[in-house]
Amino acid sequence: MSTSLSRPVNYWPDSACAKAFWGQHEAPAYKRLLADTAAWLEPRPGDRWLDLGCGCGKLTEALWEKSGATVAEIIGLDCAADNEKAFQKLRTTVRPAAAEDRIRFVHSDFSAGLAAWDEGRFDGVVSGLAIQYAESYSEERSCWTTEAYDQLLAEVHRVLRPGGWFVFSVNVPEPAWAKVALGSLRGVFSTPKPGRYLKRAWRMLRYGTWLKQEARRGRFHYLPVETIIDKLAAAGFNAMENRLTFVGQAFLLRCRKPALSEDRG
């Protein structure tokens, strides 16, 4: 999996890549990450949420179930078009089943921003191991930059209502994908299709090698948690919390757009 600056490889929109990550929720490490993220979600009746880099929609499912199906809307956004199929299935498998206008999928690349939505559109934004892949390349400086990453944080702040929450996970610097893979081997004994499980696990490990290579070049962003907190503060967030999860290979963070009363203060 080689890349060049002039024509960088991008596997994220590919069908094979999307499908490889559909089964990640069967792995123990991902189950822990999902449970830890869900524990920090507090959807209220009538809320509208955005799931950034939604994949097959496991966090969307968690929001729906934790709210008791009382949220008004959850939008999943992802650059892989095949995830529309996953959302079509998700709407029929959640209980109670969801109408298309309450759980829906948008095919888009968040590196380009969130201009489709007005300021204050959402009560909450959630993201699982995704925003670190916002990418931007400077032709003038001939290097990858954090401009898209920083802009995405600012855009999340913009589309949140005052007092709205942002809950997300990102990988630690130099993530040990082999540790994740080894920790996932236990899952083969509980899955109904072990052959498919192992195939997907192997594919995810291979994609992990590509991701780490690109992060070292500055294209993707596996940042120290202190740097992330500084960036969140610069974007205008407060009330920040963080913890380790995903067998120690991811930071989980929660922060808030200040309420109007706090802004006045």
Secondary structure, 3 states (H helix, E strand, C coil): CCCCCCCCCCCCCCHHHHHHHHHHHHCHHHHHHHHHHHHCCCCCCCCEEEEECCCCCHHHHHHHHHCCCCCCEEEEEECCCCHHHHHHHHHHHCCCCCCCCCEEEEECCHHHCCCCCCCCCEEEEEEECCHHHCCEEECCCCEEECHHHHHHHHHHHHHEEEEEEEEEEEECCCCCHHHHHHHHHHHHHCCCCHHHHHHHHHHHHHHHHHHHHHHHCCCCCCCCHHHHHHHHHHHCCEEEEEEEECCCCEEEEEEECCCHHHHHC
